[in-house]
Amino acid sequence: MKMFKVIGLLALVFLAGFSGGVVVTRIFVRGIVDYTMAHPEKARTRVEQNIELSLNRRLHLSEQQREQIHQILKDSRDRTRAIREEYQPKFNAIVLETRTNIAAVLNPEQNARFEEFLADNRQFLPFRELSPLPPKKGGADAVDGMPQGARKQ
């Protein structure tokens, strides 16, 4: 009987530790995601710095190599940004169309829950924001076929 109590107590301690770890990890990760979504430039800068520091530590780069690699990474980010600016509005249009099509299939109660779902998971299902583009000639309100209101969640 004493052995069952000991085993039960150990199982309870293990389960409590596991559960606590899951909760704390979830809170920590959610905090990081929320911070990243609120401050994308700071998060991006931190990631860029961490990549360069990791390369420096692992490869034991000279000062000249560090400068060259910094420039290579910067050029790569600039080229990637240009591609993202070109295609992101099209991706946003697909996301908006998908959400609209899903909402059309649902009844009003399900639509309300769907909206809650989107709000709860906005960090995983966002419209990607880009720096504002200059207005197109002719006074159009849309940018690359995306209505102004659809660019922001």
Secondary structure as GFF3:
##gff-version 3
##sequence-region A 1 153
A	DSSP	alpha_helix	2	38	.	.	.	ID=ss1
A	DSSP	alpha_helix	40	59	.	.	.	ID=ss2
A	DSSP	alpha_helix	63	105	.	.	.	ID=ss3
A	DSSP	alpha_helix	108	120	.	.	.	ID=ss4
A	DSSP	three_ten_helix	148	151	.	.	.	ID=ss5
###
